């Protein structure tokens, strides 16, 4: 730890960036595989279960198991994307066309740095968050950077210089603007509640988790119990923000071919894909931190309590590992929920998306904020 | 006739939020998720072929080893996609079956044209051509996909019938009687 902190700042930053890329890319790939498997299981199919590296054919139990799970299909897909010919259609604006997937990756990967993914117990015996950039603006930074992702979609749609990508980009921008409001409004009660008068104000996600790990009935309950409407609005808006079914208007294969990425192929397309999954991962991470207690194992049982039970409270590294496992487990659960919903709910019509966003979700979010603001003012006065 | 007025209830609040319906849908999909897959793992597992299945057509011999086809060419003429081509010829002298008079010199079925309609089997007066259960044909060239007479006879094998129509005909003729 000290060795790392003594490195020059630039090297540290580069190492952190590499870590993000090395973690997010494989996870996004695994997500695409999981998506295919979950969709297959939901449709009573086995899904990809044939691909195998010849050497693994002779590994007794593990080889066939991985083959059934489609693990090698993932490698095959990745290789395919790497080695496919990079074509650029003739009618596009080359610079912006190539820039768009790059711009998609930047916010998708940089938001990861603001998400605390675990906690360890520091020398003073306090639970300290593990994150790449512990900034006090926390959630604001996530929202600010994540909303830049829309520019890549608009750029892709515009630079493609063709009908369907353009329509997809238009839909995407309208949709993202509409749901960003509800998304932001829905988390305000959480921060109103944790920033009691007289305490230093914070937007830090780690502080939110800390708040959910307190002792007592109200302190230990997660925010999805005390603020169910906020959690509901947040998750619906999150589906819309990440362009997931039932809100995948920008892609909507049935009416827009492929939406904004119609003209893309090979690795450029894969970058959009990774960005989408990365956004999903960060989105579910933020949801878990805000409403599902972060790295706390269960409501009313905090990480420190669990560490005490397991007798590992004195080992900061072990506590860190346990917390990361719990947090990643919750994120995987959320990702499964995303996929589960995708293969259950049909896509909304575009006017329905707008109606839900502006006429239903936004008034509900405002009412929710007002009710909680009044309630919190009465409790904390 | 009694008129039954149907109550058209407006949607309840819960229904208008979609959420109970979405939850019900999620329950349905999770049930399917834990159910075993319905898929047949094709090359290893084969589907059960129902009786009356129409697969690749083939020629048959009778239990005495005589090719039953007499080269009447009805199947060639009835074949909608013109997949069958027969070159008729005389039954060679000394085979003991000269009285049958005609037999196919060549009998080709182009499996790239065949539509498995089964009209050839239906029209055949000699019960010489049958559709088999075989559904998986493959080849690397167009020529490979044309089944010649030897292949067709090999595919069809022997039909265990006991008519022996032409043997009876010959016996009746030799006894000086009318045709059976």
Interface residues (C-beta under 8 A of the other chain):
Chain A: X38 X40 X41 X42 X43 X44 X45 X46 X340 X341 X343 X344 X345
Chain B: X22 X25 X26 X28 X29 X30 X32 X33 X34 X35 X36 X37 X38 X39 X41
